[in-house]
């Protein structure tokens, strides 16, 4: 199971965490990955300087609403494919 946590703290919220979360939800649905990806919100991780803080299996990334789709396809999707 791939663990994806999107920061919903104040700074990340202002940088578009809701839109990032909705993009990920839509892509999980599109690729039918409900049984491979656990998507959750979390509070401040202290990594506010790089946009919306997204943790994938304990690794921190900075994502924006504009890059959420490509981030999902390039980073999360390959991990979900490994977990067959």
Chimera marker file (.cmm) of the C-alpha trace (Angstrom):
<marker_set name="trace">
<marker id="1" x="0.000" y="0.000" z="0.000" r="1" g="1" b="0" radius="0.5"/>
<marker id="2" x="1.363" y="3.404" z="-0.983" r="1" g="1" b="0" radius="0.5"/>
<marker id="3" x="0.835" y="5.963" z="1.796" r="1" g="1" b="0" radius="0.5"/>
<marker id="4" x="0.163" y="9.475" z="0.439" r="1" g="1" b="0" radius="0.5"/>
<marker id="5" x="-0.398" y="12.271" z="2.936" r="1" g="1" b="0" radius="0.5"/>
<marker id="6" x="-1.173" y="15.834" z="1.889" r="1" g="1" b="0" radius="0.5"/>
<marker id="7" x="-0.531" y="18.614" z="4.386" r="1" g="1" b="0" radius="0.5"/>
<marker id="8" x="-3.673" y="20.602" z="5.153" r="1" g="1" b="0" radius="0.5"/>
<marker id="9" x="-1.995" y="23.123" z="7.482" r="1" g="1" b="0" radius="0.5"/>
<marker id="10" x="-2.496" y="26.848" z="6.968" r="1" g="1" b="0" radius="0.5"/>
<marker id="11" x="0.439" y="27.521" z="4.638" r="1" g="1" b="0" radius="0.5"/>
<marker id="12" x="-0.211" y="24.470" z="2.458" r="1" g="1" b="0" radius="0.5"/>
<marker id="13" x="-3.924" y="25.275" z="2.387" r="1" g="1" b="0" radius="0.5"/>
<marker id="14" x="-3.083" y="28.728" z="1.055" r="1" g="1" b="0" radius="0.5"/>
<marker id="15" x="-0.825" y="27.110" z="-1.572" r="1" g="1" b="0" radius="0.5"/>
<marker id="16" x="-3.652" y="24.861" z="-2.824" r="1" g="1" b="0" radius="0.5"/>
<marker id="17" x="-3.584" y="21.658" z="-0.765" r="1" g="1" b="0" radius="0.5"/>
<marker id="18" x="-7.331" y="21.156" z="-1.340" r="1" g="1" b="0" radius="0.5"/>
<marker id="19" x="-6.796" y="21.181" z="-5.116" r="1" g="1" b="0" radius="0.5"/>
<marker id="20" x="-3.823" y="18.806" z="-4.821" r="1" g="1" b="0" radius="0.5"/>
<marker id="21" x="-5.929" y="16.429" z="-2.717" r="1" g="1" b="0" radius="0.5"/>
<marker id="22" x="-8.820" y="16.571" z="-5.210" r="1" g="1" b="0" radius="0.5"/>
<marker id="23" x="-6.455" y="15.911" z="-8.139" r="1" g="1" b="0" radius="0.5"/>
<marker id="24" x="-5.025" y="12.861" z="-6.371" r="1" g="1" b="0" radius="0.5"/>
<marker id="25" x="-8.529" y="11.582" z="-5.521" r="1" g="1" b="0" radius="0.5"/>
<marker id="26" x="-9.609" y="11.954" z="-9.147" r="1" g="1" b="0" radius="0.5"/>
<marker id="27" x="-6.505" y="10.143" z="-10.429" r="1" g="1" b="0" radius="0.5"/>
<marker id="28" x="-6.900" y="7.317" z="-7.903" r="1" g="1" b="0" radius="0.5"/>
<marker id="29" x="-10.444" y="6.894" z="-9.207" r="1" g="1" b="0" radius="0.5"/>
<marker id="30" x="-9.359" y="7.161" z="-12.844" r="1" g="1" b="0" radius="0.5"/>
<marker id="31" x="-6.662" y="4.497" z="-12.439" r="1" g="1" b="0" radius="0.5"/>
<marker id="32" x="-8.834" y="2.380" z="-10.092" r="1" g="1" b="0" radius="0.5"/>
<marker id="33" x="-6.159" y="2.323" z="-7.377" r="1" g="1" b="0" radius="0.5"/>
<marker id="34" x="-8.318" y="2.393" z="-4.229" r="1" g="1" b="0" radius="0.5"/>
<marker id="35" x="-6.754" y="-0.842" z="-3.005" r="1" g="1" b="0" radius="0.5"/>
<marker id="36" x="-3.174" y="0.310" z="-3.699" r="1" g="1" b="0" radius="0.5"/>
<marker id="37" x="-3.067" y="3.930" z="-2.452" r="1" g="1" b="0" radius="0.5"/>
<marker id="38" x="-4.092" y="5.279" z="0.929" r="1" g="1" b="0" radius="0.5"/>
<marker id="39" x="-4.703" y="9.034" z="0.569" r="1" g="1" b="0" radius="0.5"/>
<marker id="40" x="-5.011" y="11.098" z="3.752" r="1" g="1" b="0" radius="0.5"/>
<marker id="41" x="-4.663" y="14.627" z="5.023" r="1" g="1" b="0" radius="0.5"/>
<marker id="42" x="-2.223" y="15.577" z="7.748" r="1" g="1" b="0" radius="0.5"/>
<marker id="43" x="-1.298" y="18.678" z="9.666" r="1" g="1" b="0" radius="0.5"/>
<marker id="44" x="1.852" y="20.761" z="9.280" r="1" g="1" b="0" radius="0.5"/>
<marker id="45" x="5.026" y="18.863" z="8.507" r="1" g="1" b="0" radius="0.5"/>
<marker id="46" x="7.233" y="21.957" z="8.708" r="1" g="1" b="0" radius="0.5"/>
<marker id="47" x="8.143" y="21.797" z="5.001" r="1" g="1" b="0" radius="0.5"/>
<marker id="48" x="6.107" y="24.813" z="3.930" r="1" g="1" b="0" radius="0.5"/>
<marker id="49" x="8.731" y="26.488" z="1.765" r="1" g="1" b="0" radius="0.5"/>
<marker id="50" x="8.270" y="24.222" z="-1.287" r="1" g="1" b="0" radius="0.5"/>
<marker id="51" x="4.545" y="24.551" z="-1.935" r="1" g="1" b="0" radius="0.5"/>
<marker id="52" x="2.099" y="21.926" z="-0.705" r="1" g="1" b="0" radius="0.5"/>
<marker id="53" x="3.900" y="19.317" z="1.375" r="1" g="1" b="0" radius="0.5"/>
<marker id="54" x="3.102" y="15.779" z="0.206" r="1" g="1" b="0" radius="0.5"/>
<marker id="55" x="4.525" y="12.722" z="1.939" r="1" g="1" b="0" radius="0.5"/>
<marker id="56" x="4.764" y="9.520" z="-0.098" r="1" g="1" b="0" radius="0.5"/>
<marker id="57" x="5.909" y="6.536" z="1.952" r="1" g="1" b="0" radius="0.5"/>
<marker id="58" x="7.769" y="8.811" z="4.407" r="1" g="1" b="0" radius="0.5"/>
<marker id="59" x="9.494" y="10.917" z="1.707" r="1" g="1" b="0" radius="0.5"/>
<marker id="60" x="8.582" y="14.636" z="1.569" r="1" g="1" b="0" radius="0.5"/>
<marker id="61" x="7.866" y="16.423" z="-1.704" r="1" g="1" b="0" radius="0.5"/>
<marker id="62" x="6.702" y="19.912" z="-2.653" r="1" g="1" b="0" radius="0.5"/>
<marker id="63" x="3.751" y="19.869" z="-5.050" r="1" g="1" b="0" radius="0.5"/>
<marker id="64" x="1.561" y="22.588" z="-6.523" r="1" g="1" b="0" radius="0.5"/>
<marker id="65" x="-1.959" y="22.246" z="-7.898" r="1" g="1" b="0" radius="0.5"/>
<marker id="66" x="-0.456" y="22.736" z="-11.375" r="1" g="1" b="0" radius="0.5"/>
<marker id="67" x="2.037" y="19.876" z="-10.974" r="1" g="1" b="0" radius="0.5"/>
<marker id="68" x="-0.198" y="17.456" z="-9.036" r="1" g="1" b="0" radius="0.5"/>
<marker id="69" x="-1.143" y="15.381" z="-12.106" r="1" g="1" b="0" radius="0.5"/>
<marker id="70" x="2.387" y="14.927" z="-13.382" r="1" g="1" b="0" radius="0.5"/>
<marker id="71" x="3.657" y="14.272" z="-9.840" r="1" g="1" b="0" radius="0.5"/>
<marker id="72" x="1.041" y="11.552" z="-9.405" r="1" g="1" b="0" radius="0.5"/>
<marker id="73" x="1.925" y="9.883" z="-12.708" r="1" g="1" b="0" radius="0.5"/>
<marker id="74" x="5.711" y="10.143" z="-12.235" r="1" g="1" b="0" radius="0.5"/>
<marker id="75" x="6.044" y="9.433" z="-8.513" r="1" g="1" b="0" radius="0.5"/>
<marker id="76" x="2.953" y="7.765" z="-7.044" r="1" g="1" b="0" radius="0.5"/>
<marker id="77" x="1.745" y="5.649" z="-9.980" r="1" g="1" b="0" radius="0.5"/>
<marker id="78" x="5.005" y="3.678" z="-10.362" r="1" g="1" b="0" radius="0.5"/>
<marker id="79" x="4.961" y="2.854" z="-6.649" r="1" g="1" b="0" radius="0.5"/>
<marker id="80" x="1.356" y="1.673" z="-6.871" r="1" g="1" b="0" radius="0.5"/>
<marker id="81" x="2.282" y="-0.503" z="-9.867" r="1" g="1" b="0" radius="0.5"/>
<marker id="82" x="5.047" y="-2.162" z="-7.819" r="1" g="1" b="0" radius="0.5"/>
<marker id="83" x="2.516" y="-3.149" z="-5.117" r="1" g="1" b="0" radius="0.5"/>
<marker id="84" x="0.653" y="-5.785" z="-7.103" r="1" g="1" b="0" radius="0.5"/>
<link id1="1" id2="2" r="1" g="1" b="0" radius="0.2"/>
<link id1="2" id2="3" r="1" g="1" b="0" radius="0.2"/>
<link id1="3" id2="4" r="1" g="1" b="0" radius="0.2"/>
<link id1="4" id2="5" r="1" g="1" b="0" radius="0.2"/>
<link id1="5" id2="6" r="1" g="1" b="0" radius="0.2"/>
<link id1="6" id2="7" r="1" g="1" b="0" radius="0.2"/>
<link id1="7" id2="8" r="1" g="1" b="0" radius="0.2"/>
<link id1="8" id2="9" r="1" g="1" b="0" radius="0.2"/>
<link id1="9" id2="10" r="1" g="1" b="0" radius="0.2"/>
<link id1="10" id2="11" r="1" g="1" b="0" radius="0.2"/>
<link id1="11" id2="12" r="1" g="1" b="0" radius="0.2"/>
<link id1="12" id2="13" r="1" g="1" b="0" radius="0.2"/>
<link id1="13" id2="14" r="1" g="1" b="0" radius="0.2"/>
<link id1="14" id2="15" r="1" g="1" b="0" radius="0.2"/>
<link id1="15" id2="16" r="1" g="1" b="0" radius="0.2"/>
<link id1="16" id2="17" r="1" g="1" b="0" radius="0.2"/>
<link id1="17" id2="18" r="1" g="1" b="0" radius="0.2"/>
<link id1="18" id2="19" r="1" g="1" b="0" radius="0.2"/>
<link id1="19" id2="20" r="1" g="1" b="0" radius="0.2"/>
<link id1="20" id2="21" r="1" g="1" b="0" radius="0.2"/>
<link id1="21" id2="22" r="1" g="1" b="0" radius="0.2"/>
<link id1="22" id2="23" r="1" g="1" b="0" radius="0.2"/>
<link id1="23" id2="24" r="1" g="1" b="0" radius="0.2"/>
<link id1="24" id2="25" r="1" g="1" b="0" radius="0.2"/>
<link id1="25" id2="26" r="1" g="1" b="0" radius="0.2"/>
<link id1="26" id2="27" r="1" g="1" b="0" radius="0.2"/>
<link id1="27" id2="28" r="1" g="1" b="0" radius="0.2"/>
<link id1="28" id2="29" r="1" g="1" b="0" radius="0.2"/>
<link id1="29" id2="30" r="1" g="1" b="0" radius="0.2"/>
<link id1="30" id2="31" r="1" g="1" b="0" radius="0.2"/>
<link id1="31" id2="32" r="1" g="1" b="0" radius="0.2"/>
<link id1="32" id2="33" r="1" g="1" b="0" radius="0.2"/>
<link id1="33" id2="34" r="1" g="1" b="0" radius="0.2"/>
<link id1="34" id2="35" r="1" g="1" b="0" radius="0.2"/>
<link id1="35" id2="36" r="1" g="1" b="0" radius="0.2"/>
<link id1="36" id2="37" r="1" g="1" b="0" radius="0.2"/>
<link id1="37" id2="38" r="1" g="1" b="0" radius="0.2"/>
<link id1="38" id2="39" r="1" g="1" b="0" radius="0.2"/>
<link id1="39" id2="40" r="1" g="1" b="0" radius="0.2"/>
<link id1="40" id2="41" r="1" g="1" b="0" radius="0.2"/>
<link id1="41" id2="42" r="1" g="1" b="0" radius="0.2"/>
<link id1="42" id2="43" r="1" g="1" b="0" radius="0.2"/>
<link id1="43" id2="44" r="1" g="1" b="0" radius="0.2"/>
<link id1="44" id2="45" r="1" g="1" b="0" radius="0.2"/>
<link id1="45" id2="46" r="1" g="1" b="0" radius="0.2"/>
<link id1="46" id2="47" r="1" g="1" b="0" radius="0.2"/>
<link id1="47" id2="48" r="1" g="1" b="0" radius="0.2"/>
<link id1="48" id2="49" r="1" g="1" b="0" radius="0.2"/>
<link id1="49" id2="50" r="1" g="1" b="0" radius="0.2"/>
<link id1="50" id2="51" r="1" g="1" b="0" radius="0.2"/>
<link id1="51" id2="52" r="1" g="1" b="0" radius="0.2"/>
<link id1="52" id2="53" r="1" g="1" b="0" radius="0.2"/>
<link id1="53" id2="54" r="1" g="1" b="0" radius="0.2"/>
<link id1="54" id2="55" r="1" g="1" b="0" radius="0.2"/>
<link id1="55" id2="56" r="1" g="1" b="0" radius="0.2"/>
<link id1="56" id2="57" r="1" g="1" b="0" radius="0.2"/>
<link id1="57" id2="58" r="1" g="1" b="0" radius="0.2"/>
<link id1="58" id2="59" r="1" g="1" b="0" radius="0.2"/>
<link id1="59" id2="60" r="1" g="1" b="0" radius="0.2"/>
<link id1="60" id2="61" r="1" g="1" b="0" radius="0.2"/>
<link id1="61" id2="62" r="1" g="1" b="0" radius="0.2"/>
<link id1="62" id2="63" r="1" g="1" b="0" radius="0.2"/>
<link id1="63" id2="64" r="1" g="1" b="0" radius="0.2"/>
<link id1="64" id2="65" r="1" g="1" b="0" radius="0.2"/>
<link id1="65" id2="66" r="1" g="1" b="0" radius="0.2"/>
<link id1="66" id2="67" r="1" g="1" b="0" radius="0.2"/>
<link id1="67" id2="68" r="1" g="1" b="0" radius="0.2"/>
<link id1="68" id2="69" r="1" g="1" b="0" radius="0.2"/>
<link id1="69" id2="70" r="1" g="1" b="0" radius="0.2"/>
<link id1="70" id2="71" r="1" g="1" b="0" radius="0.2"/>
<link id1="71" id2="72" r="1" g="1" b="0" radius="0.2"/>
<link id1="72" id2="73" r="1" g="1" b="0" radius="0.2"/>
<link id1="73" id2="74" r="1" g="1" b="0" radius="0.2"/>
<link id1="74" id2="75" r="1" g="1" b="0" radius="0.2"/>
<link id1="75" id2="76" r="1" g="1" b="0" radius="0.2"/>
<link id1="76" id2="77" r="1" g="1" b="0" radius="0.2"/>
<link id1="77" id2="78" r="1" g="1" b="0" radius="0.2"/>
<link id1="78" id2="79" r="1" g="1" b="0" radius="0.2"/>
<link id1="79" id2="80" r="1" g="1" b="0" radius="0.2"/>
<link id1="80" id2="81" r="1" g="1" b="0" radius="0.2"/>
<link id1="81" id2="82" r="1" g="1" b="0" radius="0.2"/>
<link id1="82" id2="83" r="1" g="1" b="0" radius="0.2"/>
<link id1="83" id2="84" r="1" g="1" b="0" radius="0.2"/>
</marker_set>
